[in-house]
């Protein structure tokens, strides 16, 4: 840390001047790297990213190639970036593999995860599974969860369940860290959904019930389990789940489909008056909102204005559509 502070104390202008005009190639390269370090220490992360990228792309001829990889991963963490830095590293991954393989364990795992996540977003599922499968340590639960998502995309629900069960093994149900607990709950939802897709409705319901009450994921588990009970022709439990979903506790959630499912349950039991009642509630609540949305979208608002309205939950956008 002291070395970094000393570098930061060197005027950035001086480092830039050396980088631009020094006749010594090595001096120019060193100045470029130290300029990036100086900018990062002072909090100028985007300019620092620019110079670290140049160091990295210069390749093995640059004395700070390996340092730049560590720095790029740090920048990605600080900026919560899952696209720019992974794209930069992926562009030279095979070419620089000899150097990337020398990274410390934690750094290597971060790079593998970033590359795997990037491959997933680009639809390169087999490559993504290879990179994510190599991830160990703290990032292993996230990697295994994403591998489960990829399995679903490949129509392999059984494989997805295996991956998500591994997440449950890696994260205790008593884990108090918010992000890890949420990942466990999301993996549990994933297992229940995959079981539902496989027609294992009894098992699906049992898994949905494992999502902790009052967690962020509880609403989804209640609502989706109502469908699972419906498929089992357990209409009482299905309506019970819907009743919970429609309680005031969940007023801030979008619940349109709950009314449709309730109507479907009543229709399946020949309770046509209740079916009409539920459909009328749905129409009275959501059809006016749909008209508002259509009018909103037909307005002359710019894309930036629409984004601002959504972020600030402006009254211009119907509240039910924001939930």
C-alpha positions in Angstrom: 0.0 0.0 0.0 2.9 2.4 0.8 4.3 1.8 -2.6 1.0 2.6 -4.2 0.7 5.8 -2.3 4.2 6.9 -3.3 3.3 6.2 -7.0 0.1 8.2 -6.5 2.2 11.1 -5.2 4.1 11.3 -8.5 2.3 13.9 -10.6 0.1 12.2 -13.2 1.2 14.8 -15.7 4.8 13.8 -15.2 4.0 10.1 -15.8 2.0 11.0 -18.8 4.9 13.1 -20.2 7.3 10.2 -19.7 4.9 7.8 -21.3 4.5 10.0 -24.4 8.0 11.3 -25.0 10.6 9.3 -23.3 13.1 7.7 -25.7 13.4 4.7 -23.4 10.8 2.1 -24.3 10.9 0.5 -20.9 10.5 3.8 -19.2 7.5 4.6 -21.3 5.9 1.2 -20.4 6.6 1.7 -16.7 5.2 5.2 -16.8 2.0 3.9 -18.5 1.4 1.3 -15.8 2.2 3.6 -12.9 0.0 6.3 -14.4 -2.9 3.7 -14.2 -2.0 2.9 -10.6 -1.9 6.6 -9.7 -5.3 7.2 -11.3 -6.8 4.1 -9.5 -5.5 5.2 -6.1 -6.9 8.6 -6.6 -10.3 7.2 -7.5 -10.3 7.8 -11.2 -11.3 4.3 -12.1 -12.4 4.7 -15.7 -9.2 6.4 -16.8 -7.2 3.8 -14.9 -9.1 1.1 -16.7 -8.2 2.6 -20.0 -4.4 2.5 -19.3 -4.5 -0.9 -17.6 -6.3 -2.2 -20.8 -3.5 -0.8 -22.9 -0.9 -2.5 -20.8 -2.7 -5.8 -21.0 -3.2 -5.6 -24.8 0.5 -4.8 -25.3 1.1 -8.4 -24.3 4.2 -10.2 -23.1 6.5 -7.4 -24.3 5.1 -5.2 -21.5 6.9 -5.7 -18.1 3.6 -5.3 -16.2 1.3 -7.7 -18.1 0.6 -9.9 -15.1 0.2 -6.8 -12.9 -2.4 -5.4 -15.3 -4.5 -8.6 -15.1 -4.7 -8.2 -11.3 -5.5 -4.6 -11.7 -8.2 -5.2 -14.2 -9.9 -7.7 -11.9 -9.7 -5.1 -9.1 -11.3 -2.5 -11.3 -14.0 -4.8 -12.3 -14.8 -5.5 -8.7 -14.8 -1.8 -7.7 -17.1 -0.9 -10.7 -19.2 -4.0 -10.4 -18.4 -4.5 -14.0 -19.4 -7.9 -15.6 -18.9 -7.0 -19.2 -16.0 -4.5 -20.1 -13.2 -6.1 -18.2 -14.2 -9.7 -18.9 -14.4 -8.8 -22.6 -10.9 -7.3 -22.5 -9.4 -10.4 -20.8 -11.4 -12.8 -23.0 -10.0 -11.1 -26.1 -6.5 -12.5 -25.2 -7.4 -15.4 -23.0 -6.0 -18.2 -25.2 -3.0 -16.1 -26.4 -1.9 -15.1 -22.9 -2.9 -18.4 -21.1 0.6 -19.0 -20.0 0.6 -15.8 -18.0 -3.0 -16.0 -16.8 -2.3 -19.5 -15.5 0.3 -17.9 -13.1 -2.3 -15.8 -11.3 -2.9 -16.5 -7.6 -5.7 -18.9 -6.7 -8.3 -16.2 -5.9 -7.5 -14.2 -9.0 -7.6 -17.2 -11.3 -11.0 -18.1 -9.9 -12.3 -14.6 -10.5 -11.0 -14.7 -14.1 -12.6 -18.1 -14.7 -15.9 -16.9 -13.4 -15.8 -13.6 -15.4 -15.0 -15.5 -18.6 -17.7 -18.1 -17.9 -20.3 -15.5 -17.2 -19.4 -13.6 -20.4 -19.6 -16.8 -22.4 -23.0 -17.5 -20.9 -24.3 -14.1 -22.0 -22.9 -14.7 -25.5 -24.7 -18.0 -25.7 -21.4 -20.0 -25.7 -22.8 -22.5 -23.2 -20.3 -25.3 -23.5 -17.4 -22.9 -23.1 -19.1 -21.3 -20.1 -19.6 -24.6 -18.4 -15.9 -25.4 -18.8 -14.8 -22.1 -17.3 -17.4 -22.1 -14.5 -16.7 -25.7 -13.7 -13.1 -24.8 -12.9 -14.2 -22.2 -10.3 -13.5 -23.1 -6.6 -13.4 -21.2 -3.4 -15.7 -18.3 -2.5 -17.1 -18.0 -6.0 -17.9 -21.6 -6.4 -21.6 -21.3 -5.3 -22.2 -18.5 -7.8 -20.5 -20.5 -10.5 -22.5 -23.6 -9.8 -25.7 -21.6 -9.7 -25.0 -20.1 -13.2 -24.1 -23.6 -14.4 -27.6 -24.6 -13.4 -29.1 -21.8 -15.4 -27.1 -22.9 -18.4 -28.3 -26.5 -18.0 -31.9 -25.2 -18.2 -31.0 -23.3 -21.3 -29.7 -26.6 -22.8 -33.0 -28.3 -21.8 -31.3 -30.3 -19.1 -33.5 -29.8 -16.1 -32.0 -32.9 -14.3 -28.5 -31.5 -14.7 -29.7 -28.1 -13.5 -31.1 -29.7 -10.3 -27.7 -31.4 -9.7 -25.9 -28.0 -10.0 -28.4 -26.2 -7.7 -28.2 -29.0 -5.1 -24.5 -28.4 -5.0 -25.2 -24.7 -4.2 -27.4 -25.9 -1.3 -24.5 -28.1 -0.1 -22.1 -25.1 -0.3 -24.3 -22.6 1.5 -25.8 -23.5 4.9 -29.5 -22.7 5.5 -28.2 -20.8 8.6 -25.8 -18.6 6.6 -26.4 -15.0 7.7 -24.6 -13.3 4.8 -27.3 -11.7 2.8 -25.9 -12.4 -0.7 -25.2 -16.0 0.0 -28.6 -16.6 1.7 -30.3 -15.0 -1.4 -28.3 -17.3 -3.7 -29.3 -20.3 -1.7 -33.0 -19.3 -1.9 -32.7 -18.6 -5.6 -31.2 -22.0 -6.2 -34.0 -23.6 -4.2 -36.5 -21.8 -6.5 -34.5 -23.1 -9.5 -34.8 -26.7 -8.2 -38.5 -26.3 -7.7 -39.0 -24.9 -11.2 -37.0 -27.6 -12.8 -39.0 -30.3 -10.9 -42.2 -28.6 -12.1 -40.9 -28.6 -15.7 -40.2 -32.4 -15.3 -43.7 -33.0 -14.1 -42.6 -33.7 -10.6 -45.3 -31.6 -9.0 -45.3 -33.2 -5.5 -41.5 -32.8 -5.2 -41.8 -29.3 -6.6 -44.2 -28.2 -3.9 -42.0 -29.7 -1.2 -39.1 -27.7 -2.5 -41.0 -24.5 -2.8 -41.9 -24.8 0.9 -38.2 -24.8 1.8 -37.9 -21.1 0.8 -37.7 -19.2 4.1 -40.7 -17.1 5.0 -40.3 -13.3 4.8 -37.3 -13.7 2.5 -37.2 -11.7 -0.7 -37.8 -15.0 -2.6 -40.9 -16.0 -0.5 -43.4 -14.3 -2.8 -42.2 -16.2 -5.9 -42.3 -19.5 -4.0 -45.9 -18.9 -2.8 -47.2 -17.9 -6.2 -45.4 -20.6 -8.2 -46.3 -23.3 -5.7 -50.0 -22.4 -6.3 -49.5 -23.6 -9.9 -47.8 -26.8 -8.6 -50.7 -27.5 -6.3 -53.1 -26.9 -9.2 -51.3 -29.5 -11.3 -51.8 -31.9 -8.5 -55.5 -31.1 -8.4 -55.0 -29.9 -4.9 -57.2 -26.9 -5.4 -57.7 -26.0 -1.8 -53.9 -25.6 -1.2 -53.6 -23.8 -4.6 -56.2 -21.2 -3.5 -54.6 -21.0 -0.1 -51.3 -20.0 -1.7 -53.1 -17.4 -3.9 -54.8 -16.0 -0.8 -51.4 -15.4 0.7 -50.1 -13.8 -2.5 -53.1 -11.4 -2.5 -52.6 -10.4 1.1 -51.7 -6.8 2.0 -48.2 -7.9 2.9 -47.5 -8.3 -0.8 -49.2 -5.1 -2.0 -45.9 -3.9 -3.7 -45.7 -7.0 -5.9 -47.2 -7.5 -9.4 -50.0 -10.0 -8.9 -52.0 -10.0 -12.1 -51.6 -13.7 -12.8 -52.8 -14.7 -9.4 -56.3 -13.5 -10.3 -56.1 -15.5 -13.5 -55.0 -18.7 -11.7 -57.7 -18.3 -9.1 -60.3 -18.0 -11.9 -58.8 -21.1 -13.5 -59.1 -23.0 -10.3 -62.7 -22.0 -9.8 -63.5 -22.8 -13.4 -62.0 -26.3 -13.0 -64.4 -26.8 -10.1 -67.4 -25.5 -12.1 -67.7 -22.5 -9.8 -68.5 -20.2 -12.6 -69.8 -17.2 -10.5 -66.5 -17.1 -8.7 -64.7 -17.4 -12.0 -66.4 -14.4 -13.3 -65.8 -12.5 -10.1 -62.0 -13.1 -10.3 -61.9 -12.2 -14.0 -63.9 -9.0 -13.3 -61.4 -8.0 -10.6 -58.6 -8.6 -13.0 -60.2 -6.6 -15.8 -61.2 -3.7 -13.5 -57.7 -3.5 -12.0 -55.4 -4.0 -14.9 -57.2 -3.0 -18.1 -57.2 0.7 -17.2 -53.5 0.4 -16.3 -52.9 -1.2 -19.7 -54.5 1.8 -21.4 -52.3 4.1 -19.4 -49.2 2.2 -20.4 -50.2 2.3 -24.1 -50.8 6.0 -23.9 -47.5 6.5 -22.1 -45.6 4.5 -24.8 -47.4 6.4 -27.5 -46.2 9.8 -26.1 -43.2 11.7 -27.5 -40.9 10.9 -24.5 -37.3 10.3 -25.2 -35.7 7.0 -24.1 -33.7 8.9 -21.4 -37.0 10.3 -20.1 -38.6 6.9 -19.9 -35.6 5.5 -18.1 -35.8 8.4 -15.6 -39.5 7.7 -15.0 -38.8 4.1 -14.4 -35.9 4.7 -12.0 -37.8 7.3 -10.0 -41.1 5.4 -10.2 -42.7 8.5 -11.6 -46.5 8.9 -11.5 -46.4 8.9 -15.3 -45.9 5.1 -15.2 -48.8 3.1 -13.6 -47.6 1.8 -10.2 -48.8 -1.7 -10.9 -46.7 -1.9 -14.0 -43.6 -0.9 -12.0 -43.9 -3.7 -9.5 
